[in-house]
Amino acid sequence: MPSLPKKYHINPSVKILRDVNSVKFHVDNDDYFGTAATLVHLLQEQLAEQIKKAPAGEKNLINKAFKNLEKDLILLQKNYYIKTKKKANHKTAKGKLKSQ
């Protein structure tokens, strides 16, 4: 059965993680690594023609690097999550700021 052509378009000028709110959305939904893995895969597809033109040794290294990066991101997605850091409170034991 022949594969159907893909019906999506990649607009390279659009950034998925545009700002703090976008990053917060992906972190809150625990899909930051999955989003990054998808972007890596789409980037590899977009560069496929240029990769084919590379010398055989370089082509294998490039494809291996993309595959390893995608695997690493999927592993992170399955096993880890990102949470925001709490800002450190610079108070001493008596409640005064160190600068006072």
C-alpha distance (Angstrom), angle and dihedral (degrees) to the residues before:
residue distance angle dihedral
M1 . . .
P2 3.83 . .
S3 3.77 116.7 .
L4 3.77 117.1 -111.3
P5 3.79 118.7 -118.6
K6 3.78 114.3 -99.4
K7 3.78 113.7 -102.9
Y8 3.76 99.8 -152.8
H9 3.74 131.7 95.2
I10 3.77 126.7 -148.2
N11 3.77 114.4 -143.9
P12 3.80 104.2 -164.6
S13 3.79 93.7 -162.3
V14 3.82 91.6 63.4
K15 3.79 115.9 86.2
I16 3.79 118.7 -153.7
L17 3.82 94.3 -156.4
R18 3.79 97.7 46.5
D19 3.74 102.8 154.7
V20 3.78 148.0 -12.0
N21 3.81 92.8 -72.3
S22 3.80 91.8 52.6
V23 3.80 92.3 49.2
K24 3.82 89.9 46.5
F25 3.83 89.9 51.6
H26 3.82 92.5 53.2
V27 3.81 93.1 43.9
D28 3.83 92.6 47.4
N29 3.82 89.5 50.9
D30 3.81 92.9 46.7
D31 3.80 92.1 -126.0
Y32 3.79 101.9 110.5
F33 3.83 95.4 110.8
G34 3.81 92.6 41.1
T35 3.79 89.9 52.3
A36 3.80 90.6 49.9
A37 3.85 91.3 48.7
T38 3.79 90.4 51.5
L39 3.80 91.1 50.0
V40 3.82 91.1 49.9
H41 3.80 90.6 50.9
L42 3.81 92.5 48.3
L43 3.80 90.2 47.9
Q44 3.80 90.2 52.3
E45 3.81 90.7 50.4
Q46 3.79 90.9 49.1
L47 3.82 91.5 51.0
A48 3.81 94.4 43.3
E49 3.83 95.0 108.9
Q50 3.81 93.2 49.8
I51 3.82 90.6 46.3
K52 3.83 90.5 52.5
K53 3.83 89.4 56.5
A54 3.81 93.2 54.0
P55 3.81 119.9 100.3
A56 3.81 112.7 -87.8
G57 3.82 95.5 -105.4
E58 3.79 92.9 49.1
K59 3.80 92.2 43.7
N60 3.81 90.8 55.2
L61 3.82 91.8 48.0
I62 3.81 92.5 48.4
N63 3.81 93.3 48.3
K64 3.81 91.4 45.5
A65 3.82 91.2 50.1
F66 3.82 91.8 50.8
K67 3.81 91.6 46.5
N68 3.83 92.9 48.2
L69 3.80 92.4 47.1
E70 3.79 91.9 49.4
K71 3.84 91.4 47.8
D72 3.80 91.1 48.8
L73 3.80 92.1 50.6
I74 3.82 91.8 48.3
L75 3.82 89.7 49.3
L76 3.80 89.5 51.3
Q77 3.82 90.8 47.3
K78 3.81 91.7 52.7
N79 3.80 97.6 43.9
Y80 3.80 109.6 26.9
Y81 3.75 143.4 39.2
I82 3.78 134.4 -160.5
K83 3.76 121.9 -123.9
T84 3.76 128.6 -175.2
K85 3.77 117.5 -101.8
K86 3.76 118.5 -117.5
K87 3.78 111.8 -124.0
A88 3.78 110.2 -109.0
N89 3.76 114.5 -108.9
H90 3.79 108.7 -137.8
K91 3.79 97.5 -154.2
T92 3.77 124.1 133.2
A93 3.77 122.3 -131.8
K94 3.82 90.8 -89.1
G95 3.79 92.4 54.8
K96 3.81 97.9 -105.1
L97 3.75 123.0 126.2
K98 3.80 114.1 -111.1
S99 3.81 89.5 -120.5
Q100 3.83 92.2 60.8
